[in-house]
Amino acid sequence: MSEIRRLVGEALSEIVETAVSGGPRISVGLMATGSEHGAEELAQAGLLAQGQYPNVKVVMIGPKCAGYDDLEWIETPNCDADVASAMEKALKEGVIQGAVAMHYPFPMGVTTIGRVVTPAKGKDMIIASSTGTTAIQRVEAMVRNAIYGIAVAKSIGKRNPTVGILNVEGAQLVFRALCQLKEKGYDITFGTSIRKDGGSVLRGNDILAGAVDVCVADTLTGNVLMKMFSSFNSGGTYEALGWGYGPSAGEGWPHVISIISRASGAPVIANALAYNAAAVHGNLPAQVAEEMAKAKRAGFDDIIAGLQPKPSAAAEEIAPPPAEPTDDEIHGIDVLSIEDAVRVLWKEKIYAESAMGCTGPVVKLPAKYTEKAKEILKANGYL
């Protein structure tokens, strides 16, 4: 009889919690050690999250802080290994559905998708990605980052997120690969630069303005962006803005584990807990699987295999044709491929030079050859 009463009591408690919070409460673990601002900053973040987001139940993991009895605790010794072990156990046993940590040894193929407040209009923007790595090869990693960024955006309720690629090395190759996926049926919506010449390859102005919902970058650049956006007003020692480095995403990865920095302050940590809970509620691992399945039906594997231009032009010693005045430019070739592209044109007896314009690398050539050169470059995979 006592067991029945206990079960009924738990059921009633769950019903009351759901009614109060407006939906099911998501239990999210928070590692309670490691902050450069002290353990109380973490506990304060837990209280802040529960106060601001009624559907989030914070479970602190680590040595208990005095005065924070309103939070649920999984107590451990003051040892990083013990805290990490307790978090893993709580995830495995379903005590928590997601977790927020300052460090986690993600396997190759798993990354985290950050989220920032952009200063121009206060709009949020997803940074794909900010820690971890989705692939060894840079361009493949950024293509995967785009797909995982879309999955995260959809998991938190952005039904048709716009995507742009930050103008870093590999950006044009990534854009081309994503365009090929779109042409073959993958549902992706490209955003547009706020600058006059538009396009989906983004400049600094665009990310300040939050021109897209998902900004694709390599992980190291994404990590720097996270730190800049979160702490540019605080001198860098206290991350005060945004949602942290985001929930984990990877093909076949079953967990939702978010990363914060040791410099993250309570407002960011509280937001990170809510961001994690939203991704859990949106079934992020299933969303990643769904997006990858769609991408593979659109030829993802073949597109990845063919991303890099054929190396034959670079391997051959090709002498340039006689120099001519260069009064036109071809844009849209990635910096990693620009020299190879020039040699391909030389091979076809078209004089060309590589140069760096204000929006990225360009091929300079006589205007009379422009159309023919574009056809050659497109046929060889450079445009």
N, C-alpha and C positions, 0 to 999 in steps of 0.2 A: 504493500500500500504506500509506503514511504517513497519507493522508487517512482510510482505513478504520480504522486504529488510533486516530486522533483521535476519530472518530465513536463507535467502540466505547467508548473511554475516557470520553467525555462521557455516553454512555448508562449505563455502569456507575456513574459518579459520581452521576448523577441517581437511579438505583435505590437507592444507598447513602443519599443524602440523604433520600429518601422514607421509607426504612425507619427511619432515625434519628428523623425528625421526626414519624412517624406519619401522614404524608400529604404531598401535594405542597407544596413551599415556594413561598411567594408573595414575589416581589421587589417591595419598596416603596421608592421614592425618598424621601430626606429632604433638603430644602434645608439646607445647612450654614452659612448666613449669616443674620444679622438678629436673633438672639436678644439680649435685654437682659442675659442672663446669660453671654454669651460663646459662642464656637464650641465650646468643649469640652463645654458643657452638652448641645449637640446630639449630639456624637459619643458622649458618655457614654450618652445616651438610646438611641442606636443599639445600643450594646453591651448595654444593659439589655434592650432588646426581644428581641434574638437569644438572650440567656440565658434569659429568661422564657418566650418563645414560640418553640419550635423550628421551627415552620412558617413563621416570618417571616425573610426574608433582606433585610437593610437595605442599600440602596445610597446612600451619601452623595454629595451633589452640591454641589460648591463647592471652595474651596481646602482642601487636605488638612491635617488637624491632626496634628502629630507625636505618635507613640505610639499611634495608632489603626490599626495595620496589619491588625488582625483584621477590619476592616470593608472592604467593597468601596467604591471611590471612583470617581466620574466627576469628574475634576479640572477646575476652571475658574479664571479670574482672580477676584479678590475684587471682583466687580461683580454687583449684583443682576440686571441685564439678562442677563448671561452665564449666571448660575445658572438663571434662569427659562427661557432658551433651551435650555440643556442638559437641563433637566427635560422640556420639551415634546418634544425630540428623542428622549429615552429612552422616553417614553410612546409616541410614534408608531412607533418601531422595535421596540417590544416588549421592550426591555431591562428595563424595569420595568412592572409591571401596575397599580400604583397609586402615589400620591405624597402626601406630607405637606408642606405649605408654610405659611409665615406670612402669605402674601398670594397671592391669585390673582384675576384680573379675570373673574369669572364673568359670563356674559351674563344679561340679564333672563330670568327663568323658572327659574333654577338657584339652589338654596339649599344650605346644609349642615345636617346633622342631628346635633346635639350629644348627648353622653351624660355623665351625672353620677352621682356617688355620693350618695344621699340620706342625711342624717345619722341619722334616727330608727332605722332598722334596717339600714343599710349596703346597701340595695337599689339597684341601678342603675336609672336612668330616662332615657329618650330625650327630648331637648328638640327639638321640631319647630316652628320652626327657629332657627338661631343666627347665621348670616351669609347674605348674598345675599338675593334676593327672588324669589318664585315668580310674583307678579303685581303690577300697579300698585294694583289695588283691594284694600283691606285684607282684606275678608271672603273674597273669592276666594282671596287668598294663604293665609289660614289654613286654608281647606278643602283646598287643595292641600298645605299643610304636613302636614295630618293624613294624607293619602294617601301622601305621600312618607315620612313617619315610619313608617307601617305597612310600607312597602316595605323600609326600612332595617332595621326590627326583624326582619322575616322573613328578610332576607339574612344576618343574624347568628345565625339559629337560633331566634328567638322565633316559634313557629308560629301562635299566636293571641293577638297582643298586645292588651292592653286600652288603651283610648284615653280621655283626658279633655281638656277644654278649659279653660285657665286663664281665670279670670274677669276678662278685660280687655275693652276696647271691642270690640264685634263678637262676643263669645263666644256669646251666645244665637242670633244669626243663623247662626253657624258650626254650632252644635249642631243647629239646625233643619235646615240643609242636609244635614248628615251623617245625621240621622234619615230625611230623605226618600230619600237614597241607600240606606239600609238597608231601608226599606220597599219599594223597587223592586228589591231583590235584591243590593245590594253587601254583601259580607260584612265587617262591622265589629263588634267587641265593645267596648261601652262599659264603662269602669271606673266605680267608685262612690266618692264622697267618703267620708272616714272620719268626717265630722261627722254629727250625729244626723239631719239632714234629707236626707242622701244626695245623689243626683244626680250627673251627669257633668260639671258645671261646677265647676271646682276652686278652692279657696282656698289660702292660704299653708300652712295646716296639712297639706293633702293633698300638696303637692310636697315638704315636709320629710319626710313619711312614705313617699314613693314609692308613692302610692295607685294609680297606673296605670303601665303600661309606657311609654306614649307621652303626653307632655304637650304639647298643641298651644298655641302662642302666636304672636303676631306676632314678626318677626325681631328687632326692637330689644329687646323684652322678653326674648326668648330669649337674646339676647347678654348682657344684664345677669345673667340667671339663671346662665348659664355661669360668669361671672366670680365671682359670689357663692359658688356651690357649690364652685368649684375653689380659691378662695383666702381663704375666710373665716377660716381659722386662721393665715394667714401675713401678714395686714395688707395684702393686695392686690398686693404686688410680685412674688410668686412663686406661680404656679398649681401646686398640689401634688397635687390630687385630680381624678379623673375621666379621661375619654378624649378631651378636647379638643372642638373645635367641630364635628367630625364630617365624614363623607364627603359629597360633592356628590351632589345628586339633582335631576333635572328632566326634563320630558317631552322625549324625543329626545336627551338628553345622554348621550354614550357613555363618559365617563371617571369614574374614582373618585379624586377629589382631595380630601384632607382638609385642614382648616385647624386650625392651632394659633395661639396668641398669642405675641407677642414676650416676654410674661411667663411663658409656660409653662415649667415645670421638667422635668427629665429623667423623673420618674415619669409625668407626663401625656403627654409626647411619646412615651415607650415604649408607653403604652397606646394612643395615637393611631395608632401604626404597626400595632399588633395589630388595632385596630378597623377600620382601612383594609383590612388583609389579609383580615379576616373578610368584609367587604363585597365585596371582589373575589372571594373564594372562593364567596360566595353569589350572584354575578352580579347585583350591584345594578342596573345599567342595565336588564337584562331584567326584574328584579322590579318596577321602577318602571313599565316599559311594560305589564306584566301587570296591575298594580293600576289603572293609568289606563284600560286597555281594559275592565276590569270596571266601573269607575266610569262610563265612558261608556255602557256597555250599560244601566246603571241610570239614565240620564238626566242625567248630570253637566252637559252643556252647557246644557240647559234649566233646570236648578236654579240654576246660576251666573247665567244671564240673569235669573232671577226673584228673586234674593236680596233685593234692596232693595224695601221696600214702595212702592206707587205714591205719587208725590209730590203727588197732587191735594189731599189734605187739608191739607198744609202750604202749598200755593200759595193756597188759598182763605182769605179772611178769615172765620173762623167765631167767632161770639160764644158764650161759654159760657152754658149754661142757668143758671137761678137756683141759687145755692149751697145745698148741703145738707150735713148732717153726714156725714163719710166714716169709716165704721166697718169697712171691709174693704179688702183689698189684692189686687191681681193681680200675680204675679211672672212672670218668664221673658221679659220684653220687653227688648230690647237698649237700652243707653243712647243709642245713635245714633238710635233710633226712638221714644223714649219720648214726646216732645212731639207727634209726628205721631199716635201712638196715642191720646193724650188728645183731640186735635182730632176724630179719627174718632168718638169717643164723644160729644163735644159735638154733632156733626152729627146724631146719633141722639137728641138731647135727654137724654143721660145726663150728669149732672154728674160730673166726674172731675178729679183733680189728679195731677201728677207729683211723685214724691218719691224720695229715695235711702235705701233700707234698708241693713241691715248686710251683706246678701248681694248688693246691687246695686239697680238702679232698680226702682221699683214704681209702679203706678197705684192711687191711693187713690180710693175711690168708696163710695156707700151700698150696704150689703150687699144690699138688695132688688134691685139691678141686676146683681149679680155674674155670675150665669149668663148673662144676656142679653149682658152686656158681653163675656164670654169668647167667645161665639159670634160677635159682631161683629168682635172683634179677630182671631179665627182666620180668619174669612172674608176679612179684609183683609190677611192675611199677617204679622200681628204676633205670633202665638202658634203 
